[in-house]
Amino acid sequence: MVDIAAQQESRKLKPIYDALDTGSYKLAIQICNKLLKKQSNYEVVKALKALALLRSNKLDESLSLTDEVLSSKPTDETVLGVMSHVLKHLDRAGDIIAMFEEAFKKQPSNEELGSQTFMAMIRVGGWKNAQVIAFKLYKQFKVPRYLFWSIMAAVLQAQNAGANGGPPNPAEEAHTPILLNLALRLMNSSPLPSHITADHFILHLTILRSLDRNEDAYNLVNSEKGQALCDTSLVVDEFRRELYVSCGANKEEVALCRRRLEKGDRNWLTFMSFIDSTFRTISQANDPNTQSTAKSAEKGSGEADGRNVDPELTPKPTQKDPIIESPLDPKVVISEAKEFLAKLAEKDGLGERGSHMALLHLEKSLRLYNEGKDNSPDLLESMKDYFIKFSDRACCFEDVKPYAGELCSTSSELSQWISFLEEQRSACNPSLSLRDLQKTINVYKLLRYSSEPLTEEEENQLALDFVRMYHESLSLGNNLGEKELQPADDLALLACNALVSAWTISQNFKHLLKALVILEYASSRSKQNYQFRVLAIRLYRLLGANGPALDHYRLLDIKQVQTDTLSHLILSRGSTFSLATNGDIGMMTECINASDIYQQNSNDTADLIVRAFQHEKYSQITEFVEFEDRLDNSLQRDLTRLEYVRMKAATEKIENDGLLAELHELEFVFEKMHHDNRDYTVIPNYQRRGQQIADQTSMGTPQGFQWLTVFLQLYIRAYSRAAKVETLAATDLNIFRSSWLSEMTEEEKDFLAFSQILHDWIPCPVLEPRESVLVAGDASVKPTELQVHGPPPHVKQDGSEPLKVEASSETAVKFFQDFASRVDTAIKNGKLLWEILHLATLAQEAFVLLQIASFPYLSGGKNKKNDHPIVESLKSVKSQAANYLKDIAKSLTKFADSEGTSGRRKEFVQMCQELGKVAPELHDDYILNIAKSFTDSRKVVTKDVGKGIIRVVENA
């Protein structure tokens, strides 16, 4: 009978599921209504209707029906599953937990329901409640998996995971030892031994390490079962390696690594550990105060704290090794290590690079050990030998580069290395074969990295030589497919690096134009080479051509987590190129698109954590939690958010509700402990030692934690006073210390000073207590839930001098006067266009900030007259500021008109003509097409910024 009833219900619900799957939400709602007419309390149908309404964007109806279903406290698994989906999209995680808890209370014998309740808590980081539920499940159903769930939840709770990016909580930190000891007791009481799988074993070791019980952990990994897991699991072996370092078991690590290398292990981590442990062994032996924890662990093995220890988890005696038994004379130990690695290198030949690189690393480590007193003379010879053997491989430069940086420039070894490379270069013919081409590329990369800086003319000539070689070598890739990379690509990148250096020396931007021509041509030949596009984006933005930069950025097709690591390429100081005030929301759209990953991450990572618990992959859970934390509290995420706020502020009408919503959002960001996930290594860097192309092509000092904190504080203070409410920030928002300004451009420092002038000059209105104000647009936030935030965690409280200004209406007007003059001067002096736009957009932003600061006094409308003495001064300053902004707009428009002419395009072609002499494909017509796109983009962005400024003034 039960099966028949289930089949009947399935037939009733199938049309609804089909309609939802095909996106026919209106039909799904109609079917639900028909069924509800016959059976008004049909919970499954109500839940499905709530889902259909949600997907139809009928939010109010969906919310009402959702609350109705929740009030009935459902227990049916189908209803719970559908409601979880609805509540998840409504961002009501707390309701999901409450729903499952109520259902489990009603059916405590339902194991599946208990498991789902646990997973619901895991999704939102509710480790404390999850640990309690898991232990209840274990007590009731005696399934060991639930006990390990409880242990893992206790460990996560102890690690303060999911703390929303804020600073450490002292109250929670005090409970950490209690939670860890609880987890250890549960682990020891488990019916299953921890060595049953690598993940269970890692969980056990993690608890011991967190409690500083390294001796017990050492005993575990040295047991027969522990060593078997080390041999089969890289995760366990990595943990063992770290544990040996902590315990001072350096001799044991050397012996183990040696045995593994002799058996054919060629993991680079094994080589590194062998070398590093060798030097730690020497240091340990020469320091009489150093005592190896490993020895005491061996003595106390088998009876830790009176507990019964599994015989299979008692440590095995370690084997002896020739190096360990030899006298610990540093020269003898190092000589034997060298001999051992040399034999491995001879045995491996050219098939394996690891042993050859290990010799290089040993020589470098020897220099560090000697602290420069006695440089290893063999490093240079080892580098030469390695280069001769592997110079025809693409990885050769990256392999040798760290060791080339160790060569002493004051001795003869650097000159000997350069002479060696010069000899190798003279024997190369890059157009002869792919092997010769790759060797040539490696020679030039290492020569460029090792040599002294050149003059502008020398860098320019070197770039032309690279372009010529690139052109001659393209024939080697004629038979490659469209998606293949050209083998000569790195020659084009070397040319661009040389031209950037020439520009850095001379500030003559013709070198950057030549680099752009090379990049455009090279990217057309190697369409999948992202490095060309990355460097092109940097150069186009420097030169103010944001249109082509956006095109290249979109062609990169950045997805998923790359959005967090690479969006800085186009969004760093993105408000400089925002045309939103003139109706083009392209940059604002990029901010929105770049932010999608973060919401998606919250959903996807929660699913990954749940699956890891289900499959008992405990070693992955902590990594997933850390990954989620790094994305949720990403520096780039909030830099993008702040750039979006700056762009939007210039386009929207100032209203009290909007100010409150922005204030609440910025205060939440203000208290975060951020992680910097940005990747600058994707920018191809083939510059000389001590130089970084990322720094050379940056639009000002890269924005970081200090920059974000200063601008957040600036806007929180402004929004708080404009909305007439107290801020929740505990720090003094009126102080900006000089040490906080290191990441700001000079123009941004002046903008900050202007904000301070407004703050000191304009009287502060009466601020209402925050508890009496609901956050606009967020009904879920109640006054009693609003808490005072702590000081921003990244701010340096170093006692440096606070920013001081002379605040008056005159100094406020002078800011706009100075910026109008500086825009004209920058144009006349031929400054880079981004610098000109930076001045103009900051002046516009200052005008918007003036409007925000004036809002409490000038927002009454025609029928509400404000008789405060400051009103007339504010009107006067706004009027004068508007006039100066109009002057800036006129200057930009005049510049834009001159930029889009045929004469300007001819100048572009003339500056790049010498490229055609060494590469016929880069002829004048080809360069002219690039020049047209380039100048048109500069014209559009400059003119539209000017028009936008006029609109901001007119709408004020």
Buried (B, 14 or more C-beta within 10 A) or exposed (E): EEEEEEEEBEEBBEBBEEBBEEEBBEBBBBBBEEBBEEEEEBBBBBBBBBBBBBBBEBEEBBBEBBEEBBEEEBBEBBBBEBBBBBBBEBEBBEBBBBBBBBBBEEEEEBBEBBBBBBBBBBBBBBBBBBBBBBBBBBEEEEBBBBBBBBBBBBBBBBBBBBBEBBEEEEEBEEBBEEBBBBBBEBBBEBEEBBBBBBBBBBBBBBBBBBBEBBBBBBBBBBBEBBBBBBEEBEBBBBBBBEBBBBBBBBBBBBBBBBEBBEEEEBBEEBBBBBBBBBBBBBEBBEEEEEEBBBEBBBEBBEEBEEEEBEEEBBBEEBEEBEBBEEEBEBEEBBEBBBEBBBEBBEEBEEEBBBBBBBBBBBBBBBBEBEEEEEBBEBBBBBBBBBBEBBBBBEEBBEBBBEBBEBBEEEEEBBEBBBEBBEEBBEEBEBBEEBEBBBBBBBBBBBBBBBBEBBEBEBBBBBBBBBBBBBBBBBEBBEEEEEEEBBBBBBBBBBBBBBBBBBBBBBEBBBBBBBBBBBBBBBBEBBEEBBBBBBBBBBBBBBBBBBBBBBBBBEBBEBEEBBBBBBBBBBBBBBBBBBBBBBEBBEBBEBBEBBBEBBEBBBEBBBEBBBBBBEEBBBBBBBBBBEBBBBBBBBBBBBBBBBBBBBBBBBBEEBEBEBBBBBBBBBBBBBBBBBBEBBBBEBBBBBBBBEBEBBBBBBBBBBBBBBBBBBBBBBBBBBBBBBBBBBBBBBBEBEEBBEBBBEBBBEBBBBBBBBBBBBBBBBEEBEBEEBEEBBBBEEEEEEEEEBEEBEBBBBBEEEEEEEBEBEBBBBBBBBBBBBBBBBBBEBBEEEBBBBBBBBBBBBBBBBBBBBBBBBBBBBBEEEEEEEEEEBBEBBEEBBEBBBBBBBBBBBBBBBBBEEBBEEEBBEBBBEBBEBBBEBBEEBEEEBBBEBBBBBBBBBBBBBBBBBBBBBBBBEEB
